[in-house]
Amino acid sequence: MFDLILNRLHNKRILILGFGREGKSTLRFLNKYLPEAVVAVADKNPMEGVTHSGDAYLEAMYDYDIVIKTPGISLKNFDTRGVEITSQTDLFLSQFHSQTIGITGTKGKSTTTSLIYHLLKSAGRDAILTGNIGIPCFDIMEDIKPSTIVVYELSAHQLEYVHNSPRVGVLLNVFEEHLDHFGSMRRYKEAKLNIMRFMGEEEIAVIHEALMDDAWRLFVNNIVFSLFDVSEFVDETALPLKGEHNLLNVKAALLACYAYDETDYREYIPYLYTFKPLEHRLEPVGTFDGVTFFNDSISTIPQATIEACKALGHVDFLFLGGFDRGIDYQPLADYLKEHPVQHLLFTGKAGERMMALFDGASTGTATYTCMEEAFAYIAQQAKPGDVCLLSPAAASYDQYKNFEERGRKFKTLAEAFARKD
């Protein structure tokens, strides 16, 4: 059933590196399909099921024949010479690459992945969703039939150690992010390009025009979705996904469905209008005491915040900052100086760096250490008709577990909001 995967792992001493959701999924798979294998688990944190833990847990890699690395583990400062490293994604694509539409990009990949899956399912196709969207690929393998189309959201972390590319690889964009994991923009981009690096004559890359040089350099068949004119057959005003950045996601999704088996993309058009946008992605929270709130907590880079502001057209209060990963905020500073927001609210180390760049980008600024402080400021300053946007251009890890937790906090406070006259 999974012969290519099992043959790769047969008679090898296996180390699972990282014991989060994906690591536990890998262990379940190995226990079921390779019950006689020697399997160990390494994670920095000691917990039940972990064989090697502590600050030196990476050293365990030298003692095993093959390492199945999980996405969250960074090896940027570790000597991996002599270590055979693979991953769930690498193993999965070795078996199922011909049935897979893979989607990656710094921003937009979850929306585009979900939209492709929605279009295929709505059109009656046998499709299954997996990957960075929260579903480990080993957990869905038993449900894959020869007719199944696998829609796989791929992060740069998941692509870092792959040696196969999907049948259709969608590369939406590449912006500066995750430098804490990769150490440089070059390494981050090279990981993203793995989605099409191993393509053969039967595979197709669906790419933005800004990445055409990379496609040509890698000699892959490609369709440039950003040049796709949909104005004659898509009613952009009726789309549930708003903004130019989301229109690009729509174009990429339509062309990915077409590229898989050349089904006429117009078959999927009606289902664009029935798609429900994902939470935390320019999500309308509601209007409370005359102030309208939007939750765009997913925006962890300046380019995403710029697109959110463009999509709304008018913003009075903008939440910015958080965990600082060392990315360049000058593009956002330049945009806000040209399109000032009345009130900028900064937090965290990233917010401190932004404040130094954003002089002249607003008439009022405030800093906050917790979101309640920011809402207290808005309650004092806001007037009916104002728009408040959480689009931080920074990661959330200094205060929150993830961007979802940050977004939920924002929504809870918005729903209880009342102005102080």
C-alpha positions in Angstrom: 0.0 0.0 0.0 2.8 2.4 0.9 5.6 0.3 -0.6 7.9 3.2 -1.6 7.8 4.7 2.0 8.2 1.3 3.7 11.1 0.3 1.5 12.9 3.5 2.3 12.6 2.8 6.0 13.0 -1.0 6.0 15.8 -2.4 8.2 16.8 1.1 9.4 17.2 2.5 12.8 14.8 5.4 12.8 14.9 8.7 14.8 11.8 10.9 14.9 13.1 14.4 15.5 10.4 16.5 17.2 7.4 15.1 19.1 4.5 17.5 18.3 1.5 16.7 16.2 3.4 15.4 13.2 6.0 13.5 15.2 3.3 11.6 17.1 1.6 10.9 13.7 4.8 9.5 12.4 5.2 7.2 15.4 1.7 5.9 15.0 2.4 5.1 11.4 5.7 3.3 12.2 4.1 1.3 15.0 1.4 0.1 12.7 3.3 -0.6 9.5 6.8 -1.3 10.7 6.3 -2.8 14.1 9.7 -4.5 14.2 11.6 -1.3 13.4 14.0 0.3 15.9 12.4 3.7 16.5 13.4 6.4 18.9 12.1 10.0 19.5 14.2 13.1 20.2 12.8 16.4 21.4 14.2 19.2 23.5 11.4 18.8 26.0 11.2 15.7 28.1 7.9 14.0 27.9 6.3 10.5 27.7 7.5 8.7 24.6 10.7 10.8 24.1 13.9 8.8 24.1 16.4 11.7 23.8 15.8 15.2 25.4 17.5 18.2 26.7 19.8 20.8 25.1 21.9 18.2 23.3 18.9 16.3 21.9 20.0 16.9 18.3 23.2 14.9 18.9 21.1 11.8 18.8 20.8 12.1 15.0 24.3 10.7 14.7 23.2 7.4 16.3 20.5 6.4 13.7 20.4 5.4 10.1 17.6 7.8 9.1 16.0 10.9 10.7 12.4 11.8 10.1 12.5 15.5 11.0 9.3 17.5 11.9 8.8 21.0 10.5 9.4 23.0 13.7 13.0 21.8 14.3 15.7 24.2 13.0 19.0 22.7 11.9 20.5 26.0 10.7 23.4 25.8 13.3 23.9 22.1 13.4 26.4 20.0 11.4 24.2 17.4 9.5 27.0 15.9 7.5 26.7 12.1 7.4 23.1 12.2 8.6 20.3 11.0 6.3 17.3 13.4 6.9 13.8 12.9 5.5 10.4 14.1 6.7 6.7 13.1 6.5 6.4 15.4 3.4 9.4 13.9 1.7 8.2 10.3 2.3 4.6 11.1 1.3 5.6 12.8 -2.0 7.8 9.9 -2.9 4.6 7.7 -2.8 1.8 10.1 -3.9 3.4 13.0 -5.8 1.5 12.1 -9.0 -1.8 12.6 -7.1 -0.9 15.8 -5.3 -1.6 19.5 -5.8 0.9 21.2 -3.5 0.5 24.9 -2.5 3.1 27.1 -0.9 3.9 30.8 -0.5 4.9 33.2 2.3 1.3 34.4 2.4 -2.0 33.1 1.0 -1.3 29.4 1.1 -4.0 28.4 3.6 -6.6 30.3 1.8 -5.6 29.0 -1.7 -5.3 25.4 -0.4 -8.8 25.6 1.2 -10.2 27.2 -1.9 -8.7 24.5 -4.3 -10.2 21.8 -2.0 -13.6 23.6 -1.9 -13.6 23.9 -5.7 -12.7 20.2 -6.3 -15.2 18.9 -3.7 -18.0 21.2 -4.9 -17.4 19.9 -8.5 -17.8 16.3 -7.3 -14.1 15.4 -7.4 -12.6 12.9 -4.9 -10.3 15.3 -3.0 -8.6 15.2 0.4 -7.0 18.0 2.4 -3.7 17.7 4.3 -0.5 19.4 5.4 0.4 22.7 7.1 -3.3 23.5 7.4 -3.2 21.2 10.4 -3.6 17.6 9.2 -0.5 15.4 9.1 -0.2 13.7 5.8 0.4 10.3 7.3 -3.0 10.6 9.0 -4.8 10.7 5.6 -2.9 8.1 3.6 -5.3 5.2 4.3 -8.1 7.3 2.7 -6.3 7.8 -0.6 -7.6 5.9 -3.6 -6.3 6.0 -7.1 -8.9 8.6 -8.0 -8.1 10.9 -5.0 -6.6 14.3 -5.5 -4.5 15.3 -2.5 -4.6 19.1 -1.8 -1.4 19.7 0.3 -0.5 23.0 2.0 3.3 23.1 2.2 5.3 25.3 4.4 8.9 26.1 3.8 9.7 24.0 6.8 8.0 21.0 5.2 9.7 21.6 1.9 13.2 21.9 3.3 14.1 18.3 3.0 12.0 17.0 0.1 13.3 15.2 -3.0 10.0 15.0 -4.9 7.7 17.7 -6.3 3.9 17.4 -6.6 2.1 16.9 -9.9 1.0 20.5 -9.6 3.0 22.9 -7.5 1.5 26.3 -6.7 4.1 29.0 -5.6 2.2 32.1 -4.7 4.9 34.4 -3.5 8.2 34.6 -1.5 8.7 37.4 1.0 11.1 37.7 3.8 10.0 35.5 6.7 11.1 32.7 9.1 14.7 34.0 9.2 14.8 32.7 12.8 14.5 29.1 11.4 16.4 29.4 8.1 19.1 31.9 9.1 19.0 33.7 5.7 16.5 34.7 3.0 18.5 32.6 0.5 17.9 29.4 2.4 14.3 30.2 3.0 13.7 30.8 -0.7 15.6 27.7 -1.7 13.3 25.7 0.5 10.2 27.2 -1.1 11.6 26.5 -4.6 11.7 22.8 -3.7 8.0 22.6 -4.6 9.1 22.7 -8.3 12.8 21.8 -8.1 12.2 18.0 -8.7 9.5 18.4 -11.4 9.7 16.3 -14.6 7.9 16.6 -17.9 4.5 15.6 -16.5 4.5 18.2 -13.7 3.4 21.8 -13.8 4.3 24.8 -11.7 1.6 27.5 -11.2 3.6 30.6 -10.3 3.5 34.4 -9.9 5.2 36.3 -12.7 7.8 37.5 -10.1 9.1 33.9 -9.9 9.3 33.2 -13.6 13.1 33.4 -13.6 13.3 30.7 -11.0 10.9 28.4 -13.0 13.0 28.9 -16.1 16.2 28.3 -14.2 14.8 25.0 -13.0 13.5 24.1 -16.5 9.9 23.4 -15.3 6.6 23.7 -17.2 4.8 26.6 -15.8 1.5 28.6 -15.8 1.8 32.2 -14.6 -1.4 32.8 -12.6 -0.8 36.5 -12.0 -1.2 37.2 -15.7 -4.5 35.3 -15.9 -7.4 37.8 -16.7 -10.6 36.6 -15.0 -12.5 39.9 -15.4 -14.8 38.5 -18.2 -16.1 35.5 -16.3 -15.6 36.3 -12.5 -17.7 38.9 -10.7 -15.0 40.2 -8.4 -17.5 42.2 -6.4 -19.4 39.1 -5.4 -16.4 37.1 -4.3 -16.3 36.3 -0.6 -12.5 36.8 -0.7 -11.7 40.5 -0.8 -8.6 42.4 -1.9 -6.2 42.2 -4.8 -4.1 39.6 -2.9 -7.1 37.3 -2.6 -7.9 37.8 -6.3 -4.5 36.4 -7.0 -5.3 33.4 -4.8 -8.5 32.9 -6.8 -6.6 32.9 -10.0 -4.0 30.4 -8.7 -6.7 28.1 -7.4 -8.6 28.0 -10.7 -5.4 27.3 -12.7 -4.2 24.7 -10.2 -7.5 22.8 -10.7 -7.1 23.1 -14.5 -3.4 22.1 -14.5 -4.1 18.8 -12.6 -6.1 17.2 -15.4 -7.0 20.0 -17.9 -10.7 20.1 -16.7 -12.1 23.4 -18.0 -11.6 26.0 -15.2 -15.0 27.5 -16.0 -16.6 24.5 -14.4 -15.3 25.7 -11.0 -16.4 29.4 -11.3 -19.9 29.0 -9.6 -18.2 27.5 -6.5 -15.9 30.6 -6.0 -19.0 32.4 -4.6 -19.8 29.6 -2.0 -16.4 29.6 -0.4 -16.2 30.6 3.3 -13.1 32.6 4.1 -10.8 31.3 6.8 -10.7 32.7 10.3 -8.0 35.3 11.1 -7.6 36.3 7.5 -9.1 39.8 7.0 -12.0 38.4 9.0 -14.9 40.8 9.7 -15.5 40.6 13.4 -18.4 43.1 13.5 -19.4 46.6 14.4 -19.6 47.3 18.1 -20.6 50.7 19.5 -20.1 52.2 16.1 -16.6 50.9 15.5 -15.9 48.1 12.9 -13.3 45.5 13.7 -11.3 43.3 11.3 -9.1 40.4 12.5 -6.1 39.8 10.2 -3.9 38.1 12.8 -2.4 35.8 10.1 -0.5 38.9 8.7 3.0 38.3 10.1 5.0 40.2 7.4 4.8 43.8 6.2 3.6 42.9 2.7 0.5 41.2 4.2 -0.4 44.2 6.3 -0.1 46.5 3.3 -2.5 44.2 1.3 -5.0 44.2 4.2 -4.9 48.0 4.4 -5.4 48.2 0.6 -8.3 45.8 0.7 -10.1 47.8 3.4 -9.3 51.2 1.8 -9.7 53.0 5.1 -8.3 52.2 8.6 -8.4 54.4 11.7 -6.7 52.1 14.2 -3.9 49.6 13.2 -2.5 47.0 15.6 1.2 46.4 14.8 4.1 44.5 16.3 4.9 41.4 18.3 7.8 38.9 18.2 10.7 40.3 16.2 12.2 37.9 13.6 14.5 40.5 12.1 12.6 41.2 8.9 12.7 44.5 7.0 9.8 46.8 7.9 10.8 49.6 5.6 8.2 48.7 2.9 5.4 49.0 5.4 6.9 52.3 6.7 6.9 53.7 3.2 3.4 52.6 2.5 2.0 54.1 5.7 3.7 57.4 5.1 2.0 57.5 1.7 -1.3 56.3 3.2 -1.4 57.4 6.9 -3.5 55.7 9.5 -4.8 58.0 12.2 -3.7 55.8 15.1 -0.9 53.2 15.2 -0.7 50.9 18.2 2.6 49.1 18.7 3.6 46.1 20.9 6.7 43.9 21.4 10.2 44.1 20.1 9.0 44.3 16.5 6.7 47.2 17.4 9.7 49.0 18.9 11.6 48.7 15.6 8.6 49.8 13.6 8.1 52.9 15.8 11.6 54.1 14.9 10.7 53.9 11.2 7.2 55.1 11.1 7.5 58.7 12.0 4.9 60.7 10.0 2.8 57.7 9.3 0.0 58.7 11.8 -1.3 61.5 13.9 -1.5 59.4 17.0 0.6 56.5 18.3 0.4 54.3 21.4 2.3 51.3 22.8 0.8 48.4 24.7 2.0 45.4 26.6 -1.3 43.6 26.5 -4.2 43.9 24.1 -6.5 45.2 26.8 -4.4 48.4 27.0 -4.8 48.9 23.3 -8.6 48.6 23.5 -8.7 51.0 26.4 -6.9 53.5 24.1 -9.4 52.9 21.3 -12.3 53.3 23.7 -11.0 56.8 24.6 -10.2 57.9 21.0 -12.7 56.2 18.7 -15.8 57.7 17.1 -18.7 56.1 15.3 -17.7 54.9 11.8 -14.1 54.2 12.7 -12.3 51.0 11.5 -9.9 49.0 13.6 -7.6 46.4 12.1 -5.4 43.8 13.7 -2.7 43.2 11.1 0.5 43.1 13.1 3.2 42.4 10.4 4.9 40.3 13.1 4.7 36.9 14.7 2.8 36.4 17.9 5.2 34.2 19.9 6.2 36.8 22.5 2.7 36.9 24.0 0.7 34.1 22.4 1.0 30.5 21.4 0.2 31.3 17.8 -1.5 33.8 15.5 -4.9 32.0 16.1 -4.7 32.7 19.9 -3.9 36.3 19.2 -6.8 36.6 16.8 -9.2 35.0 19.2 -8.1 37.5 21.9 -8.7 40.4 19.6 -12.2 39.1 18.6 -13.2 38.6 22.3 -12.2 42.2 23.2 -13.9 43.6 20.1 -17.2 41.9 20.8 -17.2 43.5 24.3 -16.1 46.9 23.0 -17.7 50.1 24.2 -16.6 53.7 23.6 -16.0 56.1 26.5 -17.7 59.4 25.6 
